[in-house]
Amino acid sequence: MNKENVVLLEDVGIKDVADVGGKNASLGEMLHSLSAEGVRVPGGFALTASAYREFIVANNMAPKLARILAGKNGSDSNWRDIGSEIRALILSGKFPDETAAQIRSFYRELAERSGEEEPAVAVRSSATAEDLPDASFAGQQETFLNVRGEQQLVDACLRCYASLFTDRAISYRQIMHYGQLEVALSVGVQLMVRSDVGAAGVMFSIDTETGFPRAAVISANWGLGETVVLGMVNPDKYGVFKPLLDTEAFSPVIEKTLGSKTRKLTYPASGGAGTLMVDSSDAERASFCLDDAEIVQLGRWAIQIENHYGRPMDMEWAKDGVSGELFIVQARPETVQARKSGTVMSTHRLTEEGPLLAEGAAVGDSIASGTACVIKSAADIGSFVDGSVLVAEQTDPDWVPVMKRAKAIVTDRGGATSHAAIVSRELGITAVVGTSNATSTIADGQAITVSCADGDTGHVYEGLLGSAQDDVDLGEMPATRTEVMLNLASPSEAFKWWRLPAKGIGLARMEFVINDMIQVHPMALAHPERVTDPAEQSRIKELTRGFENPADYFVHTLARGLAKLAAPFYPAPAVVRFSDFKTNEYAHLVGGSAFEDEESNPMIGFRGASRYYDPRYKDGFELECRAIQRLRNYCGFSNVIVMVPFCRTLGEADRVLAVMADNGLVRGRDGLKVYMMCEVPANVVLAEKFAAKFDGFSIGSNDLTQLVLGVDRDSAALAPLFDERDEAVMDMIGAAVAAAHAAGIHIGICGQGPSNHPDFAQFLVAAGIDSISLNPDSFLRTVPTIAAAEAVMKHDMVGTTLPGR
């Protein structure tokens, strides 16, 4: 008996890819190298490539395969026929007696180890060219789940052999330039994790869209993981910040998005073999598949696996619903972001606007336009028009032959870590997945634009919209003595900018997180009983499902959103400004009308610091403080500095600091720094006294300009008068910088001025400002201006230091 035809998984490792394929080699590697470190991997065995080759020889199939493949006519039209003919040929063959006996013997040993007479196993194909750093080959061959009994196992192994020649696998090898007969197949047989009554999904040790290396991204659905892998559902999405996972006390979950999870794959109710697709219950759809502790555990495993292999990894995981234990069931190299340049940064932007048709998870960061080709069934794939935008309910491996000919891809179902998304990334095709309604809102033949340029969320617009691409070599960016930071508002776009040489986040706008992610007025969550509108009551109930207390929804969601803003440049500072909505803006939030009065001039009305201690908003501010506490103490982002906006008087500063302390945010405790926006003329006039109460100033040039010049910044009629470069405004800024330095505190600027006007940035450098915080789209063009201004000053002031340094 040839003992090399079947081997235990724990007896192979990554060096054995040629014998057992990438998938099985990786499983064996984790079993004998990472199990001792706590990474759980189900055991099993593998049929080697030599068993496959012996099968081909024993059934005299090599010449027949060559003859069938020689009939390829150069187009994609006959892939399906070729695949069907080859699969029929392989399924007509039989295993040599010795190999069949080995399969049965190893299965019996597995039964003894598991304590079951006929244990359920997963039978997975593992091609000898797959899971390599330059190509994932994900999903190209078949996997058979819940296989029970010796004969079912032998049959499943034979079907795995046949799946080496699915039309999608043939086409994929053609795309990746692998010879059709150069690839052999190994088959992995692995004990099933009872995720049929638990959950399962996919995990990447890198952000799949931006390449941000310090986040792990997890997708999850109830039941077996194939629904996530094949993009059959819109799953939950979780993100975890890897650098803070080393500390047991922290739970750095930075994203937790509830998916619709309408269906799940489970075992038949009869308890037999095979799988069954069923509808998820209402409770399952409304619940997260994983809690924070489980997300953190998977994140820690992602780090261990990534460190062991020395590269970003793509993993599949499963949660056993009986034991509650988590397992890693596959691991392969991530193949898309690993190939990208680390120095050249390309950004895309729309230059025109159009009506929004659909939105979902963005795949990539580019923009594509074309004519929609709506295909609702795999049977209609042949009607696809080359060069059009493929719009389908879901995109799975069977669609690869048309995916590679599409201008862009839009689907109703699927998450950012689904197989469809993986292949779209590999092919370099712009895609928006999981829209839920694209096939009904987009008409066949309609001109559309697919944009993934706005972070995690992709958008589909009506019309062929103009766009632009900007390429910058970050290696050529000059260094500056002035700290150049970023203004960020949208958590979904935060990771987009991680490659920029920024010194931190100079302004993270809390109100944008509240508006985009929370959507509900803070007071409506602190006092939901005061919301009387039935539609708003229903919306609040919908948004806060899964939380026992609506206030917790605000605190947890805000903390996660701010965590994502604080993560890209950690441990550099991230300055988070407390909410600075105006009354009219607050009123537009769900439930807002119950708590906001109409003001004739909200720009200088009930806003900023004046709200935080006032009974009309004090309970809402308490929620903001709780979110900051959770962000720093529970998630671990101690780099967060809080900032008080629009603080008019010294007395008001004392009252706000007191309320913060009442809510657990004590300046100086646990390293907490508190900044103040310097944007009211009184802040400059009394800068020395304000500096005694705060750790730093950040100049808000927009508000300071309107209040110094008496110009409403929202007035179109007065727009020509609004200019941060007015002499009076610059005198005020210069005085603020001098006063801050005299007091020994940090001073920066986060207003629009330096982003809009290069000469204003030059003035700030001359004034000796410590930091300039820029909008991301102006960062690349403004940094050289700052460097040039510093060079001029150095030349003009030989033997001296820059002002305030």
VODRENZA-468278 format. One record per residue (C-alpha): residue in three letters; y, x, z. Coordinates in steps of 0.25 Angstrom, whole numbers, padded with zeros to 4 digits, always signed. Example, Ala and Ser with C-alpha at 12.3 -4.5 7.8 and 13.67 -1.06 7.14 Angstrom:
2
ala-0018+0049+0031ser-0004+0055+0029
//
This chain:
805
met+0000+0000+0000asn+0014+0006-0004lys+0021+0005+0009glu+0034+0008+0002asn+0035-0006-0005val+0038-0013+0009val+0046-0006+0020leu+0052-0011+0033leu+0067-0012+0032glu+0069-0003+0045asp+0062+0008+0037val+0072+0009+0026gly+0087+0013+0026ile+0098+0015+0016lys+0092+0027+0010asp+0081+0017+0005val+0090+0009-0005ala+0081+0014-0017asp+0069+0008-0010val+0073-0005-0003gly+0087-0008-0009gly+0101-0008-0002lys+0098-0021+0006asn+0085-0017+0012ala+0090-0002+0014ser+0102-0007+0021leu+0094-0016+0030gly+0084-0005+0034glu+0096+0004+0036met+0102-0005+0046leu+0089-0008+0053his+0086+0006+0057ser+0100+0011+0058leu+0108+0000+0064ser+0099-0009+0072ala+0100+0001+0083glu+0115-0001+0083gly+0113-0016+0085val+0114-0021+0070arg+0103-0032+0068val+0096-0032+0055pro+0083-0040+0053gly+0071-0032+0050gly+0062-0033+0038phe+0055-0025+0026ala+0058-0022+0012leu+0051-0021-0001thr+0055-0008-0008ala+0059-0006-0022ser+0046+0001-0024ala+0039-0013-0022tyr+0049-0019-0032arg+0045-0008-0042glu+0030-0010-0040phe+0032-0025-0042ile+0039-0022-0055val+0028-0013-0060ala+0016-0021-0055asn+0021-0033-0063asn+0025-0025-0075met+0039-0030-0075ala+0048-0018-0079pro+0046-0019-0094lys+0048-0034-0093leu+0061-0033-0085ala+0067-0022-0095arg+0064-0032-0106ile+0071-0044-0100leu+0083-0035-0096ala+0084-0030-0110gly+0087-0044-0115lys+0100-0044-0108asn+0110-0047-0119gly+0123-0040-0113ser+0129-0053-0108asp+0127-0061-0095ser+0121-0073-0101asn+0107-0070-0100trp+0107-0064-0086arg+0101-0077-0081asp+0090-0077-0091ile+0086-0062-0089gly+0086-0064-0074ser+0077-0076-0074glu+0067-0069-0083ile+0066-0057-0074arg+0065-0065-0061ala+0054-0073-0067leu+0047-0060-0071ile+0048-0054-0057leu+0044-0067-0050ser+0031-0067-0059gly+0027-0054-0053lys+0019-0051-0040phe+0020-0041-0029pro+0009-0030-0030asp-0001-0034-0019glu+0002-0022-0010thr+0017-0025-0010ala+0014-0040-0007ala+0005-0036+0005gln+0016-0027+0010ile+0026-0038+0010arg+0017-0047+0017ser+0014-0037+0028phe+0028-0033+0031tyr+0031-0048+0032arg+0020-0049+0042glu+0026-0038+0050leu+0039-0044+0050ala+0033-0057+0055glu+0027-0049+0067arg+0041-0043+0070ser+0048-0056+0070gly+0038-0064+0077glu+0037-0074+0066glu+0025-0078+0058glu+0033-0079+0045pro+0047-0074+0048ala+0058-0078+0039val+0063-0066+0030ala+0074-0064+0021val+0070-0057+0008arg+0081-0049+0002ser+0082-0042-0012ser+0087-0027-0011ala+0089-0021-0024thr+0089-0005-0024ala+0103-0005-0030glu+0110-0015-0021asp+0119-0014-0009leu+0124+0000-0014pro+0139+0004-0012asp+0143+0000-0026ala+0136-0013-0028ser+0131-0023-0018phe+0121-0031-0026ala+0123-0042-0016gly+0115-0054-0018gln+0110-0050-0032gln+0095-0051-0027glu+0089-0063-0019thr+0087-0065-0005phe+0077-0075+0001leu+0079-0080+0015asn+0069-0086+0025val+0057-0081+0018arg+0044-0084+0026gly+0030-0080+0024glu+0023-0069+0016gln+0022-0076+0003gln+0036-0081+0003leu+0040-0067+0006val+0033-0061-0006asp+0039-0071-0015ala+0053-0069-0010cys+0051-0054-0012leu+0047-0057-0027arg+0059-0066-0028cys+0068-0054-0023tyr+0062-0046-0034ala+0066-0056-0045ser+0080-0057-0039leu+0083-0043-0044phe+0085-0049-0057thr+0093-0062-0054asp+0103-0063-0065arg+0114-0060-0055ala+0107-0047-0051ile+0105-0042-0065ser+0120-0045-0068tyr+0125-0038-0055arg+0117-0026-0059gln+0123-0026-0073ile+0137-0027-0067met+0134-0015-0057his+0128-0007-0068tyr+0114-0006-0061gly+0102-0006-0071gln+0094-0019-0070leu+0080-0011-0068glu+0086+0000-0059val+0086-0009-0047ala+0074-0012-0039leu+0072-0022-0028ser+0068-0021-0013val+0066-0034-0005gly+0070-0035+0010val+0063-0044+0019gln+0071-0046+0032leu+0069-0056+0044met+0078-0068+0043val+0089-0069+0053arg+0090-0084+0057ser+0104-0086+0051asp+0099-0099+0045val+0103-0104+0059gly+0114-0094+0061ala+0123-0088+0051ala+0124-0076+0041gly+0134-0070+0031val+0140-0057+0026met+0148-0046+0032phe+0156-0034+0026ser+0161-0022+0034ile+0174-0022+0026asp+0183-0033+0021thr+0178-0037+0008glu+0191-0040+0001thr+0200-0029+0006gly+0191-0018+0010phe+0197-0018+0024pro+0186-0009+0030arg+0189-0013+0045ala+0185-0027+0044ala+0171-0034+0043val+0170-0047+0036ile+0159-0057+0039ser+0155-0070+0032ala+0146-0080+0038asn+0139-0094+0036trp+0129-0102+0043gly+0114-0099+0039leu+0108-0089+0030gly+0118-0079+0024glu+0115-0081+0009thr+0126-0092+0009val+0137-0081+0012val+0131-0070+0004leu+0130-0080-0008gly+0144-0086-0006met+0138-0100-0004val+0147-0104+0007asn+0161-0101+0013pro+0157-0093+0025asp+0164-0089+0038lys+0172-0076+0037tyr+0174-0066+0048gly+0181-0053+0049val+0180-0043+0060phe+0189-0030+0062lys+0179-0018+0063pro+0187-0008+0071leu+0188-0017+0083leu+0173-0020+0084asp+0171-0007+0091thr+0177-0014+0104glu+0167-0024+0110ala+0178-0031+0116phe+0185-0035+0103ser+0181-0046+0093pro+0189-0042+0081val+0186-0054+0072ile+0198-0055+0062glu+0193-0066+0054lys+0185-0079+0056thr+0186-0089+0045leu+0177-0101+0045gly+0170-0104+0032ser+0166-0117+0027lys+0151-0113+0028thr+0146-0126+0021arg+0132-0122+0019lys+0121-0113+0025leu+0108-0107+0021thr+0097-0110+0031tyr+0082-0111+0033pro+0075-0125+0028ala+0074-0135+0039ser+0059-0135+0038gly+0059-0120+0043gly+0053-0115+0030ala+0056-0103+0021gly+0068-0103+0012thr+0083-0107+0014leu+0091-0120+0014met+0106-0122+0011val+0112-0133+0020asp+0126-0138+0024ser+0132-0132+0036ser+0135-0141+0047asp+0149-0145+0051ala+0148-0137+0063glu+0144-0124+0056arg+0155-0126+0046ala+0165-0126+0057ser+0159-0114+0065phe+0160-0099+0063cys+0146-0093+0060leu+0149-0081+0069asp+0157-0079+0082asp+0166-0067+0085ala+0155-0059+0092glu+0146-0061+0080ile+0157-0057+0070val+0160-0045+0079gln+0145-0041+0079leu+0144-0042+0064gly+0157-0034+0063arg+0151-0023+0072trp+0138-0022+0063ala+0147-0021+0051ile+0153-0009+0057gln+0139-0003+0060ile+0133-0005+0047glu+0146+0000+0039asn+0146+0012+0048his+0131+0015+0045tyr+0132+0014+0030gly+0146+0020+0030arg+0152+0010+0021pro+0157-0005+0021met+0145-0015+0021asp+0141-0029+0016met+0132-0035+0026glu+0124-0048+0028trp+0122-0054+0042ala+0115-0065+0049lys+0115-0072+0062asp+0102-0077+0068gly+0105-0091+0073val+0093-0091+0082ser+0096-0078+0089gly+0111-0077+0087glu+0109-0063+0082leu+0117-0056+0070phe+0110-0048+0060ile+0114-0040+0048val+0104-0043+0036gln+0110-0035+0025ala+0120-0023+0023arg+0125-0017+0010pro+0137-0009+0006glu+0150-0016+0003thr+0153-0013-0012val+0167-0018-0016gln+0177-0012-0006ala+0170+0001-0005arg+0173+0004-0019lys+0188+0001-0018ser+0199+0012-0017gly+0204+0015-0004thr+0218+0019-0008val+0222+0010-0020met+0227-0003-0015ser+0228-0015-0025thr+0235-0028-0022his+0235-0040-0030arg+0246-0052-0030leu+0249-0064-0037thr+0262-0065-0044glu+0261-0080-0047glu+0258-0092-0039gly+0249-0104-0043pro+0242-0116-0036leu+0231-0112-0026leu+0217-0118-0031ala+0207-0112-0021glu+0206-0101-0010gly+0195-0093-0004ala+0190-0080+0001ala+0196-0069-0008val+0187-0058-0014gly+0195-0046-0018asp+0210-0045-0019ser+0213-0047-0033ile+0218-0058-0042ala+0212-0064-0055ser+0216-0076-0064gly+0208-0083-0074thr+0202-0096-0079ala+0192-0103-0069cys+0178-0105-0073val+0172-0115-0063ile+0157-0114-0062lys+0151-0123-0051ser+0136-0120-0053ala+0128-0107-0056ala+0122-0115-0068asp+0135-0115-0075ile+0138-0100-0074gly+0136-0098-0089ser+0149-0106-0091phe+0157-0095-0084val+0168-0090-0093asp+0170-0075-0093gly+0183-0070-0087ser+0186-0083-0079val+0187-0086-0064leu+0173-0090-0059val+0175-0102-0050ala+0162-0106-0043glu+0157-0113-0031gln+0150-0100-0026thr+0147-0087-0033asp+0134-0080-0030pro+0126-0069-0036asp+0121-0078-0048trp+0135-0078-0053val+0137-0063-0054pro+0136-0063-0069val+0148-0072-0071met+0156-0067-0059lys+0157-0053-0066arg+0164-0060-0077ala+0174-0069-0069lys+0188-0066-0068ala+0188-0071-0053ile+0179-0079-0045val+0181-0091-0036thr+0171-0099-0027asp+0170-0111-0018arg+0160-0104-0009gly+0158-0090-0003gly+0165-0080+0006ala+0171-0067+0005thr+0158-0060+0008ser+0149-0068+0000his+0141-0062-0012ala+0150-0069-0022ala+0162-0061-0016ile+0154-0048-0015val+0151-0048-0030ser+0165-0053-0034arg+0170-0041-0026glu+0160-0031-0033leu+0164-0037-0047gly+0179-0035-0043ile+0181-0050-0046thr+0192-0058-0038ala+0186-0070-0031val+0189-0081-0021val+0177-0087-0014gly+0175-0098-0005thr+0186-0107-0010ser+0178-0120-0007asn+0185-0127-0018ala+0187-0118-0030thr+0178-0125-0040ser+0185-0138-0037thr+0199-0134-0037ile+0198-0124-0049ala+0196-0130-0063asp+0187-0124-0073gly+0196-0117-0083gln+0208-0117-0074ala+0217-0104-0073ile+0216-0098-0059thr+0220-0086-0052val+0211-0080-0041ser+0218-0072-0030cys+0212-0063-0019ala+0225-0056-0017asp+0229-0063-0004gly+0218-0057+0006asp+0206-0065+0011thr+0209-0078+0004gly+0208-0079-0011his+0216-0089-0019val+0214-0096-0033tyr+0227-0101-0040glu+0229-0109-0052gly+0234-0102-0064leu+0233-0088-0069leu+0243-0081-0059gly+0249-0068-0061ser+0245-0056-0051ala+0248-0042-0049gln+0241-0030-0043asp+0247-0018-0036asp+0239-0005-0034val+0243+0006-0024asp+0237+0019-0020leu+0238+0019-0005gly+0235+0034-0005glu+0249+0036-0011met+0257+0028+0000pro+0266+0037+0007ala+0266+0038+0022thr+0278+0033+0030arg+0283+0036+0044thr+0287+0022+0046glu+0275+0013+0049val+0273+0004+0038met+0266-0009+0042leu+0262-0022+0036asn+0266-0036+0038leu+0254-0045+0037ala+0252-0060+0038ser+0239-0065+0032pro+0226-0060+0038ser+0219-0063+0025glu+0227-0052+0019ala+0227-0042+0030phe+0216-0033+0025lys+0222-0033+0011trp+0231-0022+0016trp+0223-0013+0024arg+0224-0001+0015leu+0239-0001+0016pro+0244+0011+0025ala+0251+0002+0035lys+0253+0006+0049gly+0249-0008+0054ile+0254-0023+0053gly+0269-0024+0056leu+0269-0039+0056ala+0257-0048+0057arg+0263-0063+0056met+0255-0072+0065glu+0261-0084+0059phe+0254-0082+0046val+0241-0081+0053ile+0244-0094+0060asn+0248-0101+0047asp+0237-0096+0038met+0225-0095+0047ile+0228-0105+0059gln+0237-0115+0052val+0239-0123+0065his+0252-0123+0073pro+0248-0115+0086met+0253-0126+0095ala+0244-0136+0088leu+0233-0127+0092ala+0238-0125+0106his+0241-0140+0107pro+0232-0148+0097glu+0235-0161+0104arg+0249-0161+0100val+0245-0161+0085thr+0245-0176+0081asp+0244-0176+0066pro+0229-0179+0062ala+0229-0170+0050glu+0234-0158+0058gln+0224-0162+0070ser+0213-0161+0059arg+0217-0148+0053ile+0218-0142+0067lys+0204-0146+0070glu+0199-0141+0057leu+0206-0127+0059thr+0202-0125+0073arg+0187-0129+0072gly+0178-0120+0079phe+0188-0118+0090glu+0187-0125+0103asn+0202-0124+0105pro+0212-0125+0094ala+0220-0114+0101asp+0209-0104+0099tyr+0209-0106+0084phe+0223-0101+0084val+0221-0089+0093his+0208-0085+0086thr+0213-0087+0072leu+0226-0080+0074ala+0220-0068+0081arg+0210-0066+0070gly+0221-0067+0059leu+0230-0057+0067ala+0218-0048+0068lys+0216-0047+0053leu+0231-0044+0052ala+0229-0033+0063ala+0217-0027+0057pro+0220-0020+0044phe+0228-0008+0051tyr+0222-0008+0065pro+0225-0001+0074ala+0239+0000+0068pro+0248-0010+0075ala+0248-0025+0070val+0261-0032+0074val+0258-0047+0075arg+0270-0056+0076phe+0269-0069+0084ser+0271-0082+0076asp+0284-0083+0070phe+0283-0097+0062lys+0296-0105+0061thr+0295-0120+0066asn+0294-0125+0052glu+0282-0115+0049tyr+0275-0119+0062ala+0277-0134+0059his+0269-0132+0046leu+0256-0127+0053val+0246-0137+0057gly+0251-0145+0069gly+0264-0138+0068ser+0273-0151+0067ala+0269-0155+0081phe+0275-0143+0087glu+0287-0139+0078asp+0301-0145+0077glu+0309-0144+0065glu+0320-0134+0065ser+0332-0133+0055asn+0331-0117+0055pro+0317-0113+0060met+0320-0098+0055ile+0328-0096+0068gly+0322-0107+0076phe+0310-0109+0085arg+0302-0096+0080gly+0296-0083+0085ala+0298-0080+0100ser+0305-0092+0104arg+0292-0100+0101tyr+0283-0092+0110tyr+0288-0096+0124asp+0293-0110+0120pro+0284-0122+0124arg+0284-0127+0110tyr+0275-0115+0105lys+0271-0107+0118asp+0257-0112+0117gly+0256-0108+0103phe+0261-0094+0106glu+0251-0093+0117leu+0240-0094+0106glu+0247-0083+0098cys+0246-0074+0110arg+0232-0078+0112ala+0229-0074+0098ile+0236-0060+0100gln+0227-0058+0113arg+0215-0061+0105leu+0219-0052+0093arg+0221-0040+0103asn+0211-0042+0114tyr+0200-0050+0107cys+0200-0045+0093gly+0205-0031+0097phe+0218-0029+0089ser+0226-0021+0099asn+0235-0016+0088val+0242-0030+0087ile+0256-0030+0092val+0263-0043+0094met+0277-0047+0089val+0287-0057+0094pro+0295-0063+0083phe+0310-0069+0083cys+0312-0065+0097arg+0327-0069+0099thr+0331-0065+0114leu+0326-0055+0125gly+0323-0067+0133glu+0314-0073+0122ala+0307-0060+0121asp+0304-0060+0136arg+0299-0074+0135val+0289-0071+0123leu+0284-0059+0130ala+0281-0067+0143val+0274-0078+0135met+0266-0067+0128ala+0262-0061+0141asp+0258-0075+0147asn+0249-0076+0135gly+0242-0062+0137leu+0251-0054+0128val+0258-0044+0137arg+0266-0033+0131gly+0259-0020+0134arg+0246-0026+0139asp+0234-0020+0131gly+0244-0013+0122leu+0251-0025+0117lys+0264-0023+0110val+0274-0033+0107tyr+0284-0032+0096met+0297-0041+0093met+0302-0045+0079cys+0316-0039+0078glu+0322-0050+0069val+0333-0057+0078pro+0346-0050+0078ala+0345-0051+0094asn+0333-0042+0093val+0341-0031+0087val+0353-0033+0096leu+0345-0032+0108ala+0334-0023+0102glu+0334-0014+0114lys+0331-0025+0124phe+0321-0032+0115ala+0314-0018+0113ala+0311-0018+0128lys+0303-0030+0127phe+0295-0027+0115asp+0287-0015+0109gly+0292-0015+0095phe+0301-0023+0085ser+0298-0027+0071ile+0310-0031+0063gly+0309-0044+0056ser+0319-0042+0045asn+0318-0056+0039asp+0323-0063+0052leu+0332-0052+0056thr+0339-0052+0042gln+0341-0067+0043leu+0347-0067+0057val+0356-0055+0055leu+0362-0061+0042gly+0361-0075+0046val+0352-0078+0033asp+0341-0088+0033arg+0330-0080+0027asp+0324-0093+0021ser+0336-0097+0014ala+0336-0095-0001ala+0351-0097-0002leu+0353-0085+0008ala+0343-0076+0002pro+0352-0066-0004leu+0358-0064+0009phe+0345-0061+0016asp+0343-0045+0015glu+0337-0037+0026arg+0345-0025+0020asp+0358-0031+0025glu+0366-0021+0033ala+0366-0030+0045val+0351-0032+0045met+0349-0017+0043asp+0358-0014+0055met+0350-0023+0064ile+0337-0017+0059gly+0342-0003+0062ala+0347-0007+0075ala+0334-0013+0079val+0326+0000+0075ala+0336+0009+0083ala+0334+0000+0095ala+0319-0001+0094his+0318+0015+0093ala+0328+0016+0105ala+0319+0007+0113gly+0306+0015+0108ile+0299+0003+0102his+0293+0001+0088ile+0301-0006+0077gly+0297-0010+0064ile+0300-0021+0053cys+0291-0032+0048gly+0301-0040+0039gln+0302-0041+0024gly+0313-0032+0022pro+0306-0018+0020ser+0295-0026+0011asn+0306-0031+0002his+0316-0020+0002pro+0313-0005+0000asp+0327-0001+0004phe+0325-0009+0017ala+0313-0001+0020gln+0321+0011+0018phe+0331+0007+0028leu+0320+0004+0039val+0315+0018+0037ala+0329+0024+0039ala+0331+0015+0051gly+0318+0021+0057ile+0310+0009+0058asp+0296+0011+0064ser+0288+0002+0055ile+0290-0006+0043ser+0280-0018+0040leu+0279-0022+0026asn+0272-0034+0019pro+0259-0029+0012asp+0264-0031-0002ser+0276-0022+0000phe+0269-0011+0008leu+0265-0002-0003arg+0279-0002-0010thr+0287-0001+0003val+0279+0011+0010pro+0284+0021-0001thr+0298+0016+0001ile+0297+0019+0016ala+0291+0032+0014ala+0302+0036+0004ala+0313+0031+0014glu+0306+0040+0025ala+0306+0052+0016val+0321+0050+0013met+0324+0049+0028lys+0316+0062+0031his+0324+0069+0020asp+0337+0064+0025met+0334+0067+0040val+0327+0080+0040gly+0326+0085+0054thr+0327+0071+0060thr+0317+0059+0062leu+0318+0046+0056pro+0327+0036+0064gly+0320+0030+0076arg+0308+0040+0075
//
